[in-house]
């Protein structure tokens, strides 16, 4: 059985994508999951099925190692700066520019 990692899984739409160990990508429908639900970052085993065109489709998907509960899966985003912080940054930039003249 090929293995891979869940790249993203949309629970509301019930589909997602798996990154295979060889670097490819396979589509997975929620009905193809045999063990519970999928979360982004889970390590899985699956079978490759027929899909439309050249798309690979994962079937009989089984979770072998669940992702940690607080797994951001590479999507760590900082909070946007406040308006005051942006104004202060712009003020500092203007002052530095005046000093260079």
C-alpha positions as CSV (number, residue, x, y, z in Angstrom):
1,X,0.0,0.0,0.0
2,X,1.3,3.5,-0.8
3,X,1.7,5.9,2.0
4,X,1.4,9.7,2.2
5,X,0.4,12.7,4.3
6,X,-2.9,14.6,4.2
7,X,-2.1,17.9,2.6
8,X,-5.6,19.4,3.2
9,X,-9.0,18.0,4.0
10,X,-12.2,20.1,3.9
11,X,-14.6,18.5,6.3
12,X,-17.5,20.8,5.3
13,X,-17.1,19.8,1.6
14,X,-16.0,16.2,2.4
15,X,-12.9,16.0,0.1
16,X,-9.2,16.7,0.3
17,X,-5.8,15.9,-1.1
18,X,-3.0,13.6,-0.1
19,X,0.7,14.2,-0.9
20,X,2.2,10.8,-1.8
21,X,5.7,9.7,-0.7
22,X,7.0,10.1,-4.3
23,X,5.9,13.8,-4.3
24,X,2.6,13.4,-6.3
25,X,-0.8,14.4,-5.2
26,X,-4.0,12.3,-5.0
27,X,-7.6,13.4,-4.5
28,X,-9.5,11.8,-1.7
29,X,-13.3,11.9,-1.1
30,X,-14.7,11.6,2.3
31,X,-16.5,8.4,1.4
32,X,-13.1,6.7,0.7
33,X,-11.9,7.1,4.3
34,X,-12.2,3.8,6.2
35,X,-11.0,4.9,9.6
36,X,-12.7,7.9,11.2
37,X,-12.1,11.4,9.8
38,X,-9.0,12.9,8.1
39,X,-7.2,16.0,9.4
40,X,-4.4,18.0,7.7
41,X,-1.0,16.4,8.5
42,X,-2.3,12.8,9.2
43,X,-0.1,10.1,7.8
44,X,-2.2,7.6,5.8
45,X,-2.1,4.4,3.8
46,X,-4.3,4.2,0.7
47,X,-4.9,2.5,-2.6
48,X,-4.7,4.3,-5.9
49,X,-7.9,4.2,-8.0
50,X,-9.1,5.4,-11.4
51,X,-9.9,9.1,-11.7
52,X,-10.9,11.6,-14.3
53,X,-8.1,12.4,-16.7
54,X,-4.7,12.0,-15.2
55,X,-5.8,12.7,-11.6
56,X,-4.9,10.0,-9.1
57,X,-7.7,9.1,-6.7
58,X,-7.0,7.6,-3.2
59,X,-9.4,4.9,-2.1
60,X,-9.5,2.8,1.1
61,X,-7.7,5.5,3.1
62,X,-6.6,4.5,6.6
63,X,-4.9,6.8,9.1
64,X,-1.6,5.3,10.4
65,X,-0.4,8.2,12.5
66,X,-2.7,11.1,13.4
67,X,-1.3,14.6,13.4
68,X,-0.8,16.5,16.6
69,X,-3.9,18.3,17.9
70,X,-2.4,21.8,17.5
71,X,-1.0,21.1,14.1
72,X,-0.8,24.3,11.9
73,X,0.5,22.3,8.9
74,X,2.8,25.1,7.6
75,X,0.1,27.7,7.8
76,X,1.3,29.6,10.7
77,X,0.1,33.2,10.3
78,X,0.9,36.0,12.7
79,X,-1.8,38.5,13.7
80,X,-1.8,41.5,11.4
81,X,-0.1,44.6,12.9
82,X,-2.3,47.2,14.5
83,X,-3.0,50.5,12.8
84,X,-0.8,52.3,15.4
85,X,2.1,49.9,14.7
86,X,1.8,50.6,10.9
87,X,1.7,54.4,11.5
88,X,4.8,54.1,13.7
89,X,6.7,52.0,11.2
90,X,5.9,54.6,8.5
91,X,7.0,57.4,10.7
92,X,10.3,55.7,11.5
93,X,10.8,55.1,7.7
94,X,10.2,58.8,6.9
95,X,12.6,59.9,9.7
96,X,15.3,57.6,8.4
97,X,14.8,58.9,4.9
98,X,15.2,62.5,6.1
99,X,18.4,61.7,8.0
100,X,19.9,60.2,4.8
101,X,19.4,63.5,2.9
